[in-house]
Amino acid sequence: MKFENLKSVYSSYKTAPVEIREKFALSNVQTSNLLFRLKEMGLVSEAIILSTCNRTEIYYVTENNADLSSQLISLLLIEKGIIDSGLNHQYFNAVEDHFEAVNRLFSISAGLDSQVLGDLQITGQVKHAYQLSADANMSGPFMHRLMHTIFFTNKRIVQETSFRDGAASVSYAAVELTESVTDHILEPNILVIGTGKIGADVCRTLKDKNFKNICILNRTVSKAEELGLELGFSFGGLEQLTDCIAKADVIIGSVSGELPLVTKKLVREIGIQNHKYFIDLSIPRSIETEVEEIPGAILYNVDHIQNKTTEALQMRRNAIPKVQCLIAQSAQEFNDWTKEMVFSPTVQKLKNSLEQIRQEEVARHLKQLTEKEAELIETVTKSLMQKIIKFPVLQLKAACKRGEQDEMIDILNDLFDLERTTKVDSK
């Protein structure tokens, strides 16, 4: 068995701005199409494709050292309907070293490489990418072992560190606050004003949290429409502001402007029958501070939210060394397994060789033995064979850790003439 090399080619928020990244983003259908194309072409033996708003990355397994990064980028561009002029290749990086690629996927899955440190969504996104790979029959023994090791490590990170605790982004903290203040309402009505980066992130996080009654308003209605259709939320322009505030339990402001959009006068005219929660994420503020003077109106500003994110980020930063330690431990265990897979065929050949010798020698004496004696000889010789093979296997494992497995495999092949060994049935 040849050594299976994991390699990667990727474009992320570190290599490309959002207007470029969105060109490379793959839908589920496009991801599956690309996986099936890789399978048909036989370029790689296994692959997983991770595509999110922050990255599009292909991890692939080869049995040689061929650099396929340029070919894979071209295939991705074809799937996206982009003319491959070569210019887009500059936004991609390639990882050719097996161990570097393994460590990269571990780090990304944990959230160490996310724009928001410890991103809570990335683990689910990686699991989804793995499912698409499995559905396309592009995950074999190597990828199955790697992904399950990663998921087990992520579970340890959650259980043993504070790396995933708290809300570390303004948008996530705002949704977390929304959850808290509406926990007594069965299906709260939520109004989001503004579709900039933070407003859009709030809407997507609300979707991820399974909130349903969401209305999106924006000065440019087409932007609200685009986001609303993507997420399945209602949408409209600012001329609907009064009616939408009247219906909402929570109003989240994330829209720029020199003057507050939601004023005390406007809220007083609407009238508040029960509590209304106003969450202002804008700078300058989009909700007038005097709104909280109205009975039933409760206002949170960006400082309240930022304090939560600052505390959470510091807590996550403090946990980084422990996370890196857990990842290093798991990655090493996986890499040891990968190396051991290189010599497993040699071990099997050695077992076959010894089994053939054992069967031949036992057969020479069977006519002289009673049935009971034959059973005893069978048991004793099998036990002896297991003890004999134990030492070479231990030496092979030790050689793997030293990076000397090839030399040890050659020695065993020469000593036992394993290349000429035929497979025998163990009884």
N, C-alpha and C positions, 0 to 999 in steps of 0.2 A: 504493500500500500504506500503510495506516495504521500508526502506531507501536503496537507491541504492548506493553502494560503488564503487567509481572509484579507481582502483589499477593499478600498472604498474610494468613491468619487463623490464629491459633494459641493453644493452651493448653499451658503447660509447667510444669516444677517451679518456675519463678519466678512464675507467676501462680496456681497452684492446688496445694493439698496432695494427697498421694497418694490419699486417699480420694475426692477429686473427680476427679483425673486418670484413675483406673481406670474411672470411669463413661464417659469419652469414648474410651477405648482401643478401636481397631478391629481386628478379626481380618482375615485376608487376604480372607475372603469378604465381610465388611462393607465393607472398603476397595474391593473390586472393584464391589460393589453401588452404593456411593456414586459411584464414577467413572462407571459406566454411567448412573446417574440424571442426573449433570451433563451427560453427553453427550446424553441424550434431551431434556433441557430446553433445551439450547442456551445455557445461561447463560454458559459460558466456552468458549474454543476449545481450550485445553490445560490440563492439571492434573496435579499429583502430590501424593499424600497420604502423609505420613510419620507413622506411629504407633508409638511405643515406650513403655516404662514411664515415661519422663520427659517425653514430649510427644506431642501430636496436632496436626499442622500441615497446612494445605492451602495449596499454592502454585498460583496459577491465572493464566492469561493472558487478557487482554481487549483488544479493539481500541478501547476508549473508557475514560473515567475513572469509570465507574459503580462505586459502592461496593456490593459484593455480600456483604460480610462477614456481615451479619445473616442474609441468606438462606442462606448456606453453613452457618452455625452451626445454624440451624433444620433443615436437611436432615440434618446429622450427628446431631442429637438424634433425629430421626425414625428414622434407620437404627439407632440404639441403643435405640429403643423408650422414649425419655424424653419425658414431656409437656413441651412447650415453654412454660413459664410466663414466660420471659424472665429468670429468676433465674440460670440457668446461663451466660448471656451475659457476666456480670461476670468470669468466669474466662478469657475470651478477649481477646486483643489483635489489632488489625488493623494491617497495614503497607500503606499506600496508595501510598507512593512507590516507583516502579519500581526505582531504583538501591539503595534501602535494602533492598528485598525480595531483590534479587540478592545483595547483600553478606551478608544474613542467612543465606541458604541456603549460601553458600560457608563461612561461619564455623561453622555447625552441622555441615556435612559434614566439616569438618576436626577437630572436637572442641573448638573454642574456647568453645562455649557449653554444654558437657556438665558434669554434676555432677562427674564425674571428668575433670579437664583432660586433653585428648588421648585421650578414650575410644576404645579400639581397635575397638569394635563398631559405632560410628556409621556408618562408611563403608559397611560391609556392609548396614546397615539402610537407608541412603539408596539404595544400588544395588537393593535388593529393592523399595523403593517405586517406583523408576523402572521396574523390570520390570513391576510391576502396572499402572502407567500405560500402558506400551507395549502390554501385553496387551489393555487396554481401548480401544486406539486413541485415547488421550488425550494422547499425546506427538507433537507435530509438529516441524517444522524448528526452531522456537524452543527447545523443551524439550530436543530431542536435542542441539543445539549447547551449551546451558547445562550439561546434565548431563555431557557428555563433557569440557567444559572444567573442570568441578569435579573429575572423576575424575583428569584429567591433573595438576591442581594438587595434589591429595592425594598423588599419586605423587611429585611433586617435594618435597612436605613431608617424606615418609618418607625420600627419598634425600638431601636437602640440609640437613635439620635434625635435631635430637635430640628433636623434639616428641613423637614416638610411642615413644621408647625407654623401657625400664624398666616396672615394674609400679607404677601410680600409685594403686591402691586396695587396701585390706587384703584384700578377697576375691580380687581378681585376683592379688595377690602370693602369697596362700596356695595358689592353684591352680598358679601358676608354680613354687612350691617343690615342690608335689606332683609335678609333671611331672619336676622335676630328680631327686628322690629315688627315683622309680619308673621311671626310664628303662631299667632293666635287667629290668623285669617286663613281660611281654607284655600282660596285662590285669589290672592291680592292682585289689584290692578296697578300696573307700574308704567309710568311715563318716563321715557328717556328723551331729553332734549339735546340734540347735537349728535352728529355722526362722524366726528373727528376720530383720531386714534383711540382716545380714552373712551369716548361714547360708544364706538364700535366694539371695543373690547368688553365694555360693560354688557352690551347686548348679547354678545357671543357667550359670555360667562353666565348670563341669565338663562340662555338657551341650554347650556351645559348643566345648569342646576335644575332644569325642568320647570322653570317658570313659564306660564302660558299666556296670561293676559297682559301682553306688552304692546305699548304704542310708541312709535318712534316719530318724532317731529324734527324737521330741519329747515333752515332757510331755503336751501336748494332741495326741492322736493324729490328730484330724481335720485339724489344720494340716499334719502330716506327710503325711497321706493326700492332701490337696489339692495340695501341692507335688509329691508323688511321682507322682500321676496326670498332672499337667501335663507332667512331664519324662520320664516313663516309668521312674522309679526305684522300688525297693522301699522300704517304709516300715513304721514301727511305733512302739510306745511304749517308755519307758525300762526296762520290765521285760525287754526283749530286749537290754539293754546288754551284759551279759557275753558272750552268744553272738556278738553282732555284733563286739565288740572282738576276740574269739578268731579270727574269720574275716578281719578287716581287715588290710591292709598299712599303710594310713594312717588315722589317726583325727583328725578335725578337730572341735574343740570350740568351739561358739559358742552357749552357753546360760548364762543368768544364774542365780545362786544364791549364797547366803552361804558355802556349803562346797563344796569340789571334788567333782565328780561322779565323776571317774575318779581313783581313789586308787592308791597304791603297793601296798597290800594286795590290791586287786582285780586289778591287772595281774600280781602275783606268783602269785596263785591260778590265773589263766588259763594262765600259762606262755608264754614266748616261744621258739619254735623257731628262727625267723629274726629279722631285724630288723623292728621295728614303729616307725613314725614318728608321733609325736603332735604336732599343731599346735594350740596353744591360742590362740584369738582372743578369749577372754572376759575381761571385767573386771567383777567379781572373777573370778579364774581358775577354770576348770572342770576343769583337769587338775592334780593335785597335783605340785609341783615335784620331790618325791622319786621320782617315777616314773622319772626318768632314771638313778637309781641301779641300776635293774634291768638286768642285761646284755641287750643287744639292743634296749633301749628308747631312742629318740632323741627328745628333746623340743625343740620350738621354741615360744617364747612370742610374744605380740603385739608385744613390743619388737623382736624380730628382724625381724618382718614390717614394723612401722612404720618402722624404719630404712630398709628398701628403698623404701617408698612416699615417705618424706620426700625421699630423694635423687632419686627419679624425678620427683616434683612440682617440685622446685627446678630440675632440668634442663629440664623442660618449660616452666616459667615463663621461664627464661632464653631459651628459643627463641621465645617469643611474638612479639617484634618482627620476626624473620625470617619467621615464618609470616604475620603480618599484611602484610608487604611482598609476599610471593608472592601472597597472596590479592588485594591491591590491584592488582597488576600484571595478574593473570588477569581480574579483574572489569572492569578498564578495557578490556582487549582485547575482552572479550565485549560490553561496552556500546558500544564503537566499532562492532563488527559489527552490533549491534542498530540503531544509528543509520543505518548504511550501508544496511541493508535497507529503510529508509524511502524512499531515493532510487533503489533498484535499478529500480523500474518506470519512473522518469523516464529513467534511462540507457538502458533497453531501447527506450523510445519515441524517444529521440534517435537511437539506432542505426538504428531502423526508418525514421525520417525521412531520415537521410543515405543509407541504403541505397536508399530509393525514388528519391531525387534521382540517385544514382550510376547505378542501372539505367536510368532514363529517358534520361540523357545518353549513356550507352554505346549504348543501342538506337538513338539518332538517327544514329549513325555506323557501325553494324555493316555496312550494305550497301556501304560504301566501303572496308572493311578485308578483308584476307586472313584466313584462319583463324589463322595465326601471329600476325598483328598484333592480332587480336581477343583472343587469349589474353594477349598482353602488356599490352593496355589493361586487361583484367580484373584482372590482377595489380597493375598500377600504381595503378589507382583504388581497389582494396580497401586497399592499403597506405596511400594518402593518407587514406582515410576513418578508418583506425585512428589515424593521427597527429592528425587533426583532433579526434577524440572524446577523446583522452587528456587534453587540458588541462581541459575541463569536468569530467571525472570527478575529476581531482586537486583541482580547486576545490571540488567537492561534498564530497569527503572532508575537506578543510580546514574547510569551512563546518560540517560535522557536529561536528567537535571544538570549534568555537566556539559550537555551539548555534544556528547560523544557516542550517541546511539548508532550512527552509521558504522563506526569502527567495530562496535560490539556485534552488530548484526552480521557484518562481514566475517568476523571470527567464528560465530556460531554456524554460519553457512558453510565455511570451510571445514570446521571440525566434524560436522554431522552430514556433510554433503546434502544439504537441505533442498537444493534446487532439483535434485533427482528423486526426492521423496514423493511417493504417491499417497493419496488420501486413503486411510483405512477406517473401518468402522470400529468404534469402541464398544465393547460388550460389557 
